[in-house]
Amino acid sequence: MSRSNSEKNQLIPSVVMREIVMDYPVKSSDSRFGWEKFRALDGISFVAYEGQSIGFFGQNGSGKSTMMRIIAGSERPSTGDVMVKSQPTLMGVRAALQPRLSGAKNIRIGCLAMGMTPKETEQAFPGIVELADIGPAINRPMNTYSSGQGARLGFAIGLATNPEILIVDETLATGDAAFAQRAEAKMQSLLDGAGTVFLVSHSPRQLEDMCDRGVWIHEGKLVADDSVEEVSKWYQKWAKLKGQNKFEEAEQIIEGVRLDYTKPNIVFS
């Protein structure tokens, strides 16, 4: 469900990004010059509000995951300002889990690492196992898991703390329909409690089903921010034209949606 500007003004911001630029050093194609900069994000200004589920569209390398890591605080932008209401939880990252230990042991390690007490961890344990739904694999070492099993377990552990800001980066794509349904119910519960969900997926249909707002990032720039249905419609038209090698027509789609997008003017008081 989309919201008008007047409705947005009545909402409480949960994430604010102002003029975010992210540069990465890359090896120069000309060896005489050593290193040069690759601009992953270029002047991103963006506000998310409590109770919103926001789907992010964009091809590989567009800057979506970089933006999520900056929101989560795992990377600092080269320039610009980021403000969050509370510490976001970034899903889809398994770095903290120990591959030689069982899923059950990793549940306890993950919960304790997120600040839960041993008692809270034991209370949350059955719900985590149920949401992950990986069967007997819960007692096997994680290095025996498929990528989908590991992602689902990480997702279930991350939700145990009921985060106010949840970032889901492709995790749901690794599960079946039943897992996606349970995950959606968990995220809806978060939204009902005035939380904010960011969802990155290569499936426009999934974003339409699970989000009310759509954001399109293209080559490091935000080109569209509207209802998820509207953004999905234009993104899919663009992707189809590009897949048909109709690059000029695809570029016209980009220019058209860019003209309809108004970049927010963010002033911190």
Backbone as CSV, one residue per row, in Angstrom:
resi,resn,N_x,N_y,N_z,CA_x,CA_y,CA_z,C_x,C_y,C_z
1,MET,0.842,-1.191,0.000,0.000,0.000,0.000,0.876,1.238,0.000
2,SER,0.683,2.122,-0.950,1.492,3.342,-1.030,0.935,4.403,-0.106
3,ARG,1.777,5.369,0.239,1.361,6.450,1.119,1.627,7.784,0.454
4,SER,0.739,8.737,0.692,0.914,10.072,0.138,1.980,10.803,0.940
5,ASN,2.449,11.949,0.393,3.451,12.731,1.105,2.928,13.249,2.437
6,SER,1.624,13.608,2.480,1.065,14.113,3.723,1.042,13.040,4.790
7,GLU,0.743,11.785,4.368,0.765,10.680,5.322,2.172,10.412,5.809
8,LYS,3.168,10.481,4.890,4.554,10.244,5.281,5.015,11.260,6.316
9,ASN,4.553,12.505,6.171,4.977,13.547,7.089,4.507,13.272,8.508
10,GLN,3.453,12.436,8.673,2.937,12.126,9.990,3.629,10.914,10.600
11,LEU,4.451,10.241,9.820,5.128,9.044,10.295,6.460,9.390,10.946
12,ILE,6.973,8.431,11.703,8.238,8.628,12.404,9.355,7.973,11.595
13,PRO,10.398,8.723,11.223,11.514,8.129,10.462,12.244,7.075,11.289
14,SER,12.633,5.990,10.638,13.443,4.966,11.299,14.860,4.943,10.732
15,VAL,15.006,5.310,9.448,16.318,5.377,8.805,16.352,6.618,7.923
16,VAL,17.416,7.404,8.063,17.613,8.589,7.229,19.021,8.535,6.642
17,MET,19.101,8.665,5.318,20.397,8.730,4.638,20.443,10.044,3.852
18,ARG,21.522,10.782,4.013,21.638,12.067,3.317,22.922,12.127,2.509
19,GLU,22.755,12.248,1.178,23.868,12.438,0.245,24.980,11.407,0.462
20,ILE,24.579,10.139,0.457,25.538,9.057,0.690,26.341,8.772,-0.578
21,VAL,27.649,8.789,-0.439,28.572,8.398,-1.507,29.444,7.273,-0.967
22,MET,29.610,6.221,-1.779,30.468,5.114,-1.388,31.438,4.801,-2.514
23,ASP,32.721,4.998,-2.257,33.775,4.716,-3.232,34.609,3.539,-2.758
24,TYR,34.947,2.641,-3.685,35.834,1.519,-3.390,37.085,1.641,-4.259
25,PRO,38.254,1.319,-3.699,39.468,1.310,-4.532,39.496,0.076,-5.422
26,VAL,39.802,0.267,-6.684,39.936,-0.858,-7.624,41.241,-0.687,-8.395
27,LYS,41.794,-1.798,-8.830,43.040,-1.776,-9.584,42.827,-1.080,-10.922
28,SER,43.662,-0.133,-11.217,43.536,0.597,-12.473,43.834,-0.305,-13.657
29,SER,43.060,-0.119,-14.729,43.319,-0.891,-15.952,44.649,-0.488,-16.586
30,ASP,45.115,0.688,-16.222,46.419,1.161,-16.679,47.397,1.028,-15.509
31,SER,48.318,0.088,-15.597,49.214,-0.218,-14.481,50.047,0.977,-14.040
32,ARG,50.154,1.977,-14.887,50.956,3.152,-14.518,50.296,3.956,-13.405
33,PHE,48.992,3.813,-13.252,48.264,4.634,-12.286,47.858,3.877,-11.023
34,GLY,48.202,2.592,-10.906,47.966,1.838,-9.679,46.489,1.603,-9.387
35,TRP,45.923,2.443,-8.510,44.545,2.263,-8.069,43.681,3.447,-8.479
36,GLU,42.401,3.156,-8.692,41.434,4.212,-8.953,40.178,3.923,-8.147
37,LYS,39.193,4.823,-8.192,37.981,4.665,-7.392,36.813,4.161,-8.240
38,PHE,36.052,3.240,-7.646,34.786,2.819,-8.229,33.672,3.351,-7.337
39,ARG,32.748,4.115,-7.902,31.664,4.714,-7.119,30.465,3.772,-7.096
40,ALA,30.238,3.118,-5.943,29.136,2.166,-5.806,27.817,2.864,-5.514
41,LEU,27.858,3.962,-4.755,26.670,4.764,-4.472,27.011,6.218,-4.714
42,ASP,26.062,6.922,-5.333,26.358,8.283,-5.776,25.245,9.241,-5.357
43,GLY,25.397,9.846,-4.170,24.465,10.886,-3.725,23.094,10.371,-3.327
44,ILE,23.048,9.267,-2.582,21.768,8.682,-2.163,21.197,9.448,-0.973
45,SER,19.976,9.949,-1.133,19.215,10.539,-0.026,17.905,9.770,0.087
46,PHE,17.570,9.351,1.310,16.476,8.390,1.461,15.966,8.417,2.898
47,VAL,14.644,8.301,3.064,14.039,8.234,4.392,13.083,7.050,4.437
48,ALA,13.242,6.195,5.450,12.303,5.102,5.702,11.555,5.405,6.987
49,TYR,10.317,4.931,7.059,9.459,5.244,8.194,9.020,3.985,8.932
50,GLU,8.628,4.167,10.174,8.104,3.064,10.966,6.896,2.439,10.274
51,GLY,6.826,1.112,10.324,5.683,0.413,9.767,5.737,0.187,8.273
52,GLN,6.850,0.533,7.620,6.971,0.348,6.177,7.772,-0.913,5.842
53,SER,7.359,-1.589,4.783,8.148,-2.668,4.193,8.575,-2.185,2.809
54,ILE,9.875,-2.124,2.575,10.421,-1.473,1.383,11.207,-2.489,0.568
55,GLY,10.817,-2.669,-0.686,11.491,-3.585,-1.577,12.461,-2.861,-2.482
56,PHE,13.664,-3.410,-2.659,14.699,-2.766,-3.460,14.910,-3.522,-4.769
57,PHE,14.750,-2.788,-5.872,14.929,-3.315,-7.214,16.272,-2.846,-7.765
58,GLY,16.843,-3.640,-8.676,18.083,-3.249,-9.328,18.866,-4.460,-9.779
59,GLN,19.582,-4.307,-10.872,20.388,-5.405,-11.394,21.594,-5.646,-10.488
60,ASN,22.287,-6.762,-10.706,23.510,-7.041,-9.956,24.506,-5.902,-10.134
61,GLY,25.106,-5.480,-9.030,26.091,-4.403,-9.103,25.498,-3.009,-9.088
62,SER,24.194,-2.904,-8.840,23.554,-1.582,-8.859,23.823,-0.791,-7.581
63,GLY,24.175,-1.480,-6.494,24.451,-0.791,-5.231,23.496,-1.147,-4.107
64,LYS,22.571,-2.088,-4.350,21.573,-2.434,-3.331,22.217,-2.979,-2.056
65,SER,23.060,-3.983,-2.203,23.671,-4.601,-1.030,24.616,-3.645,-0.310
66,THR,25.299,-2.792,-1.073,26.155,-1.773,-0.448,25.314,-0.849,0.425
67,MET,24.156,-0.447,-0.087,23.260,0.420,0.678,22.777,-0.286,1.940
68,MET,22.469,-1.580,1.846,22.006,-2.324,3.023,23.110,-2.417,4.079
69,ARG,24.347,-2.647,3.635,25.448,-2.751,4.606,25.693,-1.418,5.297
70,ILE,25.514,-0.331,4.590,25.690,0.988,5.201,24.582,1.250,6.215
71,ILE,23.343,0.900,5.878,22.243,1.059,6.830,22.506,0.219,8.077
72,ALA,23.005,-1.001,7.871,23.262,-1.906,8.998,24.439,-1.460,9.846
73,GLY,25.292,-0.605,9.293,26.459,-0.139,10.040,27.683,-1.003,9.856
74,SER,27.619,-1.984,8.956,28.786,-2.837,8.725,29.797,-2.182,7.791
75,GLU,29.396,-1.108,7.103,30.317,-0.308,6.304,30.012,1.166,6.535
76,ARG,31.050,1.988,6.448,30.868,3.430,6.582,30.967,4.071,5.204
77,PRO,30.077,4.986,4.885,30.141,5.633,3.571,31.360,6.533,3.448
78,SER,31.775,6.768,2.216,32.900,7.683,1.987,32.531,9.088,2.432
79,THR,31.328,9.524,2.078,30.802,10.810,2.550,29.299,10.658,2.739
80,GLY,28.713,11.561,3.517,27.278,11.548,3.762,26.949,11.175,5.191
81,ASP,25.665,11.272,5.527,25.199,11.040,6.889,24.151,9.927,6.913
82,VAL,24.221,9.093,7.960,23.235,8.035,8.175,22.756,8.110,9.621
83,MET,21.438,8.093,9.801,20.862,8.061,11.145,19.847,6.932,11.195
84,VAL,19.903,6.118,12.253,18.944,5.025,12.423,18.329,5.130,13.812
85,LYS,17.072,4.702,13.908,16.364,4.766,15.184,16.905,3.750,16.174
86,SER,17.278,2.564,15.662,17.853,1.510,16.501,18.790,0.684,15.639
87,GLN,19.542,-0.207,16.265,20.512,-1.010,15.523,19.792,-1.959,14.567
88,PRO,20.008,-1.830,13.256,19.377,-2.747,12.305,19.987,-4.134,12.382
89,THR,19.189,-5.130,12.003,19.656,-6.504,11.881,19.727,-6.860,10.406
90,LEU,20.917,-7.203,9.935,21.128,-7.560,8.529,21.089,-9.066,8.392
91,MET,20.085,-9.564,7.659,19.962,-10.997,7.452,20.759,-11.409,6.216
92,GLY,20.983,-12.720,6.113,21.680,-13.253,4.949,23.186,-13.279,5.125
93,VAL,23.684,-12.901,6.302,25.118,-12.905,6.575,25.418,-14.012,7.579
94,ARG,26.251,-14.989,7.207,26.524,-16.137,8.059,27.911,-16.082,8.685
95,ALA,28.563,-14.928,8.608,29.960,-14.848,9.043,30.136,-15.211,10.518
96,ALA,29.122,-14.894,11.350,29.265,-15.117,12.786,29.028,-16.572,13.175
97,LEU,28.485,-17.371,12.271,28.180,-18.763,12.593,29.404,-19.646,12.359
98,GLN,29.522,-20.697,13.164,30.702,-21.558,13.144,30.415,-22.825,12.324
99,PRO,31.059,-22.995,11.171,30.709,-24.096,10.264,30.934,-25.489,10.827
100,ARG,31.855,-25.656,11.769,32.134,-27.000,12.298,31.217,-27.384,13.441
101,LEU,30.406,-26.437,13.914,29.472,-26.729,14.993,28.083,-26.992,14.420
102,SER,27.255,-27.665,15.206,25.908,-27.994,14.749,25.037,-26.738,14.676
103,GLY,23.936,-26.869,13.968,22.986,-25.763,13.895,22.461,-25.411,15.271
104,ALA,22.198,-26.427,16.099,21.685,-26.176,17.448,22.670,-25.355,18.274
105,LYS,23.957,-25.710,18.208,24.959,-24.945,18.948,25.095,-23.537,18.397
106,ASN,24.958,-23.399,17.081,25.042,-22.074,16.478,23.863,-21.196,16.864
107,ILE,22.708,-21.790,17.087,21.568,-21.009,17.564,21.921,-20.351,18.890
108,ARG,22.488,-21.146,19.793,22.829,-20.607,21.119,23.945,-19.565,21.018
109,ILE,24.955,-19.838,20.195,26.037,-18.867,20.011,25.500,-17.571,19.428
110,GLY,24.659,-17.691,18.385,24.118,-16.506,17.712,23.257,-15.663,18.632
111,CYS,22.407,-16.317,19.425,21.534,-15.574,20.337,22.335,-14.854,21.411
112,LEU,23.307,-15.539,21.981,24.143,-14.913,23.009,24.941,-13.753,22.423
113,ALA,25.407,-13.917,21.171,26.179,-12.851,20.527,25.329,-11.616,20.275
114,MET,24.022,-11.807,20.133,23.125,-10.675,19.911,22.652,-10.040,21.217
115,GLY,23.191,-10.521,22.349,22.889,-9.887,23.632,21.784,-10.541,24.434
116,MET,21.285,-11.696,23.979,20.245,-12.383,24.729,20.859,-13.118,25.912
117,THR,20.116,-13.253,26.991,20.587,-14.002,28.153,20.442,-15.497,27.871
118,PRO,21.144,-16.343,28.627,20.966,-17.791,28.447,19.508,-18.230,28.577
119,LYS,18.756,-17.631,29.504,17.352,-17.983,29.673,16.539,-17.573,28.450
120,GLU,16.777,-16.357,27.946,16.072,-15.900,26.747,16.415,-16.777,25.546
121,THR,17.670,-17.205,25.479,18.101,-18.065,24.383,17.351,-19.388,24.394
122,GLU,17.234,-19.999,25.579,16.531,-21.281,25.673,15.041,-21.123,25.366
123,GLN,14.463,-19.983,25.747,13.050,-19.743,25.449,12.823,-19.554,23.953
124,ALA,13.807,-18.941,23.286,13.668,-18.663,21.854,14.014,-19.866,20.988
125,PHE,14.749,-20.824,21.549,15.293,-21.951,20.782,14.234,-22.712,19.975
126,PRO,13.112,-23.149,20.584,12.129,-23.918,19.806,11.559,-23.143,18.623
127,GLY,11.305,-21.841,18.809,10.757,-21.030,17.721,11.741,-20.871,16.574
128,ILE,13.025,-20.770,16.900,14.052,-20.655,15.864,14.120,-21.936,15.041
129,VAL,14.103,-23.072,15.729,14.147,-24.367,15.043,12.928,-24.532,14.139
130,GLU,11.758,-24.114,14.643,10.526,-24.243,13.859,10.562,-23.368,12.616
131,LEU,11.012,-22.117,12.759,11.046,-21.211,11.614,12.062,-21.675,10.576
132,ALA,13.258,-22.105,11.019,14.286,-22.550,10.072,13.833,-23.799,9.314
133,ASP,13.183,-24.721,10.016,12.585,-25.916,9.407,13.595,-26.666,8.531
134,ILE,14.717,-27.056,9.145,15.722,-27.821,8.392,15.825,-29.260,8.874
135,GLY,14.845,-29.693,9.689,14.759,-31.088,10.083,15.952,-31.569,10.892
136,PRO,16.363,-32.828,10.689,17.478,-33.402,11.459,18.800,-32.662,11.256
137,ALA,18.885,-31.868,10.204,20.131,-31.124,9.951,20.474,-30.176,11.084
138,ILE,19.494,-29.851,11.938,19.752,-28.932,13.038,20.830,-29.481,13.972
139,ASN,21.016,-30.803,13.969,22.023,-31.425,14.843,23.307,-31.787,14.100
140,ARG,23.399,-31.408,12.831,24.610,-31.674,12.056,25.475,-30.422,11.974
141,PRO,26.780,-30.572,11.714,27.645,-29.396,11.526,27.153,-28.538,10.354
142,MET,27.305,-27.245,10.478,26.799,-26.351,9.443,27.563,-26.468,8.134
143,ASN,28.793,-27.008,8.179,29.525,-27.174,6.926,28.957,-28.299,6.059
144,THR,27.936,-29.000,6.579,27.235,-29.997,5.765,25.952,-29.436,5.164
145,TYR,25.633,-28.163,5.464,24.373,-27.566,5.011,24.461,-27.096,3.564
146,SER,23.321,-27.074,2.914,23.216,-26.364,1.642,23.191,-24.871,1.941
147,SER,23.395,-24.050,0.917,23.355,-22.592,1.125,21.981,-22.169,1.625
148,GLY,20.928,-22.852,1.145,19.580,-22.511,1.578,19.352,-22.824,3.041
149,GLN,19.827,-23.976,3.503,19.659,-24.337,4.910,20.385,-23.353,5.819
150,GLY,21.610,-22.985,5.431,22.369,-22.040,6.245,21.714,-20.679,6.299
151,ALA,21.196,-20.215,5.164,20.548,-18.902,5.116,19.278,-18.899,5.953
152,ARG,18.520,-19.989,5.895,17.280,-20.062,6.650,17.550,-20.082,8.151
153,LEU,18.584,-20.806,8.557,18.921,-20.826,9.975,19.374,-19.441,10.434
154,GLY,20.214,-18.784,9.621,20.662,-17.439,9.971,19.507,-16.458,10.080
155,PHE,18.541,-16.591,9.175,17.351,-15.733,9.204,16.574,-15.943,10.505
156,ALA,16.365,-17.211,10.863,15.598,-17.520,12.066,16.302,-17.021,13.324
157,ILE,17.628,-17.155,13.379,18.385,-16.656,14.533,18.274,-15.140,14.632
158,GLY,18.413,-14.463,13.488,18.377,-13.006,13.489,17.059,-12.437,13.964
159,LEU,15.953,-13.147,13.702,14.640,-12.657,14.113,14.362,-12.880,15.596
160,ALA,15.211,-13.643,16.265,14.944,-13.993,17.657,14.902,-12.771,18.570
161,THR,15.622,-11.713,18.210,15.671,-10.524,19.062,14.561,-9.528,18.745
162,ASN,13.649,-9.880,17.811,12.571,-8.967,17.404,13.107,-7.573,17.058
163,PRO,13.967,-7.473,16.061,14.580,-6.177,15.730,13.552,-5.164,15.237
164,GLU,13.812,-3.883,15.504,12.928,-2.825,15.009,13.197,-2.535,13.538
165,ILE,14.428,-2.768,13.086,14.795,-2.545,11.683,15.418,-3.832,11.163
166,LEU,14.770,-4.439,10.182,15.211,-5.719,9.644,15.588,-5.561,8.176
167,ILE,16.772,-6.036,7.816,17.253,-5.986,6.437,17.411,-7.413,5.941
168,VAL,16.661,-7.774,4.915,16.681,-9.129,4.373,17.277,-9.062,2.967
169,ASP,18.484,-9.568,2.815,19.194,-9.488,1.533,19.236,-10.858,0.870
170,GLU,18.227,-11.163,0.053,18.135,-12.390,-0.747,17.900,-13.663,0.059
171,THR,17.777,-13.589,1.384,17.628,-14.799,2.183,16.390,-15.599,1.796
172,LEU,15.274,-14.918,1.556,14.017,-15.630,1.313,14.037,-16.403,0.012
173,ALA,14.915,-16.039,-0.902,14.980,-16.736,-2.183,15.515,-18.157,-2.030
174,THR,16.121,-18.446,-0.884,16.731,-19.761,-0.683,15.761,-20.768,-0.077
175,GLY,14.544,-20.340,0.249,13.610,-21.237,0.897,12.458,-21.634,-0.005
176,ASP,11.664,-22.590,0.477,10.499,-23.007,-0.275,9.313,-22.107,0.076
177,ALA,8.148,-22.428,-0.498,6.976,-21.580,-0.305,6.538,-21.549,1.154
178,ALA,6.643,-22.699,1.848,6.229,-22.739,3.250,7.127,-21.862,4.116
179,PHE,8.435,-21.910,3.851,9.371,-21.069,4.609,9.087,-19.597,4.353
180,ALA,8.860,-19.246,3.085,8.571,-17.854,2.745,7.305,-17.366,3.447
181,GLN,6.310,-18.231,3.561,5.069,-17.854,4.223,5.298,-17.594,5.710
182,ARG,6.077,-18.454,6.357,6.370,-18.256,7.777,7.206,-16.996,7.989
183,ALA,8.165,-16.782,7.093,9.016,-15.591,7.206,8.187,-14.328,7.020
184,GLU,7.238,-14.369,6.072,6.377,-13.207,5.836,5.533,-12.899,7.070
185,ALA,5.031,-13.945,7.728,4.232,-13.743,8.930,5.068,-13.103,10.037
186,LYS,6.331,-13.536,10.157,7.226,-12.954,11.158,7.483,-11.477,10.862
187,MET,7.707,-11.172,9.585,7.979,-9.781,9.216,6.736,-8.914,9.390
188,GLN,5.554,-9.481,9.129,4.323,-8.717,9.328,4.126,-8.382,10.797
189,SER,4.495,-9.325,11.663,4.412,-9.064,13.092,5.329,-7.914,13.483
190,LEU,6.510,-7.868,12.876,7.448,-6.763,13.130,6.850,-5.439,12.672
191,LEU,6.230,-5.429,11.483,5.625,-4.207,10.948,4.466,-3.741,11.824
192,ASP,3.682,-4.690,12.316,2.549,-4.340,13.176,3.021,-3.656,14.448
193,GLY,4.253,-3.941,14.843,4.828,-3.301,16.021,5.617,-2.050,15.677
194,ALA,5.327,-1.436,14.524,5.969,-0.191,14.063,7.424,-0.404,13.692
195,GLY,7.781,-1.612,13.259,9.124,-1.850,12.763,9.248,-1.455,11.298
196,THR,10.450,-1.636,10.756,10.720,-1.328,9.354,11.459,-2.507,8.735
197,VAL,11.012,-2.932,7.545,11.641,-4.054,6.854,12.173,-3.590,5.510
198,PHE,13.443,-3.912,5.222,14.043,-3.697,3.907,14.252,-5.071,3.270
199,LEU,13.764,-5.250,2.053,13.870,-6.550,1.390,14.544,-6.377,0.036
200,VAL,15.660,-7.085,-0.161,16.369,-7.092,-1.441,16.123,-8.448,-2.096
201,SER,15.643,-8.440,-3.332,15.365,-9.684,-4.027,15.419,-9.445,-5.524
202,HIS,15.787,-10.505,-6.269,15.747,-10.421,-7.722,14.384,-10.845,-8.267
203,SER,13.438,-11.115,-7.380,12.096,-11.515,-7.784,11.119,-10.363,-7.583
204,PRO,10.743,-9.658,-8.666,9.760,-8.577,-8.528,8.455,-9.049,-7.898
205,ARG,8.049,-10.274,-8.209,6.800,-10.802,-7.643,6.897,-10.913,-6.121
206,GLN,8.042,-11.393,-5.642,8.231,-11.511,-4.199,8.180,-10.141,-3.528
207,LEU,8.796,-9.150,-4.143,8.769,-7.800,-3.581,7.352,-7.249,-3.570
208,GLU,6.593,-7.502,-4.634,5.202,-7.036,-4.688,4.367,-7.697,-3.593
209,ASP,4.618,-8.977,-3.350,3.833,-9.708,-2.361,4.133,-9.261,-0.933
210,MET,5.383,-8.836,-0.674,5.808,-8.634,0.703,6.079,-7.184,1.075
211,CYS,5.995,-6.260,0.120,6.343,-4.856,0.405,5.218,-3.918,-0.017
212,ASP,5.215,-2.718,0.561,4.253,-1.702,0.145,4.923,-0.540,-0.592
213,ARG,6.243,-0.450,-0.482,6.984,0.641,-1.128,8.127,0.045,-1.943
214,GLY,8.382,0.606,-3.107,9.457,0.116,-3.957,10.495,1.194,-4.215
215,VAL,11.769,0.787,-4.205,12.887,1.692,-4.489,13.757,1.029,-5.551
216,TRP,14.098,1.778,-6.582,14.916,1.244,-7.681,16.257,1.957,-7.686
217,ILE,17.334,1.177,-7.554,18.689,1.725,-7.616,19.335,1.262,-8.919
218,HIS,19.902,2.212,-9.655,20.526,1.898,-10.941,21.881,2.588,-11.018
219,GLU,22.928,1.779,-11.164,24.295,2.286,-11.270,24.629,3.249,-10.135
220,GLY,24.236,2.860,-8.928,24.585,3.628,-7.738,23.712,4.818,-7.438
221,LYS,22.675,5.043,-8.257,21.788,6.188,-8.041,20.357,5.713,-7.844
222,LEU,19.640,6.422,-6.981,18.242,6.103,-6.745,17.422,6.783,-7.843
223,VAL,16.712,5.965,-8.650,15.995,6.518,-9.797,14.483,6.475,-9.630
224,ALA,13.962,5.686,-8.671,12.521,5.604,-8.462,12.222,5.253,-7.013
225,ASP,11.154,5.850,-6.475,10.718,5.593,-5.109,9.221,5.849,-5.078
226,ASP,8.435,4.764,-5.091,6.984,4.892,-5.243,6.324,3.649,-4.659
227,SER,5.051,3.442,-4.966,4.404,2.196,-4.553,5.156,1.034,-5.191
228,VAL,5.181,-0.116,-4.518,5.945,-1.245,-5.030,5.400,-1.719,-6.373
229,GLU,4.079,-1.614,-6.574,3.500,-2.036,-7.848,3.980,-1.159,-8.997
230,GLU,4.045,0.134,-8.762,4.462,1.070,-9.815,5.932,0.861,-10.169
231,VAL,6.782,0.747,-9.164,8.207,0.562,-9.420,8.452,-0.788,-10.093
232,SER,7.761,-1.820,-9.639,7.926,-3.150,-10.227,7.529,-3.154,-11.697
233,LYS,6.466,-2.465,-12.031,5.993,-2.414,-13.425,7.071,-1.860,-14.339
234,TRP,7.660,-0.736,-13.958,8.662,-0.107,-14.819,9.972,-0.883,-14.808
235,TYR,10.340,-1.458,-13.658,11.574,-2.236,-13.592,11.486,-3.461,-14.499
236,GLN,10.353,-4.130,-14.500,10.203,-5.323,-15.334,10.191,-4.970,-16.820
237,LYS,9.602,-3.830,-17.170,9.653,-3.383,-18.569,11.094,-3.126,-18.985
238,TRP,11.848,-2.467,-18.113,13.254,-2.171,-18.397,14.062,-3.458,-18.542
239,ALA,13.856,-4.406,-17.608,14.609,-5.663,-17.634,14.301,-6.462,-18.900
240,LYS,13.050,-6.446,-19.335,12.668,-7.182,-20.546,13.350,-6.587,-21.775
241,LEU,13.334,-5.264,-21.871,13.981,-4.599,-23.008,15.480,-4.859,-23.005
242,LYS,16.086,-4.802,-21.848,17.524,-5.050,-21.767,17.844,-6.487,-22.152
243,GLY,17.000,-7.431,-21.712,17.205,-8.827,-22.067,17.068,-9.084,-23.560
244,GLN,16.331,-8.222,-24.247,16.167,-8.320,-25.694,17.212,-7.505,-26.451
245,ASN,18.199,-6.981,-25.701,19.267,-6.145,-26.274,18.736,-4.861,-26.899
246,LYS,17.601,-4.385,-26.417,17.045,-3.113,-26.879,17.500,-2.035,-25.891
247,PHE,18.791,-1.754,-25.948,19.414,-0.904,-24.934,18.929,0.543,-24.982
248,GLU,18.673,1.053,-26.165,18.213,2.436,-26.276,16.828,2.596,-25.667
249,GLU,15.946,1.644,-25.935,14.599,1.703,-25.365,14.641,1.502,-23.854
250,ALA,15.526,0.617,-23.386,15.680,0.403,-21.949,16.152,1.678,-21.266
251,GLU,17.075,2.386,-21.908,17.571,3.637,-21.335,16.467,4.686,-21.263
252,GLN,15.546,4.662,-22.213,14.422,5.589,-22.184,13.522,5.334,-20.978
253,ILE,13.380,4.049,-20.601,12.619,3.718,-19.392,13.281,4.341,-18.164
254,ILE,14.606,4.173,-18.075,15.348,4.741,-16.945,15.158,6.253,-16.871
255,GLU,15.296,6.916,-17.992,15.166,8.381,-18.013,13.753,8.808,-17.644
256,GLY,12.767,8.023,-18.068,11.378,8.363,-17.750,11.085,8.280,-16.263
257,VAL,11.513,7.190,-15.609,11.242,7.058,-14.177,12.088,8.051,-13.378
258,ARG,13.268,8.366,-13.895,14.120,9.336,-13.206,13.471,10.724,-13.178
259,LEU,12.773,11.068,-14.255,12.089,12.361,-14.320,10.952,12.452,-13.314
260,ASP,10.312,11.305,-13.022,9.194,11.309,-12.083,9.646,11.243,-10.628
261,TYR,10.934,11.004,-10.409,11.445,10.876,-9.044,11.930,12.225,-8.531
262,THR,11.512,12.569,-7.319,11.975,13.792,-6.676,12.838,13.437,-5.489
263,LYS,14.088,13.817,-5.536,15.024,13.515,-4.458,14.661,14.309,-3.206
264,PRO,14.569,13.664,-2.037,14.204,14.400,-0.823,15.297,15.361,-0.393
265,ASN,14.872,16.494,0.105,15.791,17.485,0.667,15.806,17.290,2.179
266,ILE,16.860,16.685,2.680,16.914,16.295,4.094,17.729,17.305,4.878
267,VAL,17.088,17.833,5.934,17.743,18.811,6.817,17.663,18.284,8.237
268,PHE,18.783,18.079,8.893,18.798,17.651,10.281,18.663,18.870,11.186
269,SER,17.709,18.785,12.121,17.509,19.904,13.041,17.918,19.504,14.444
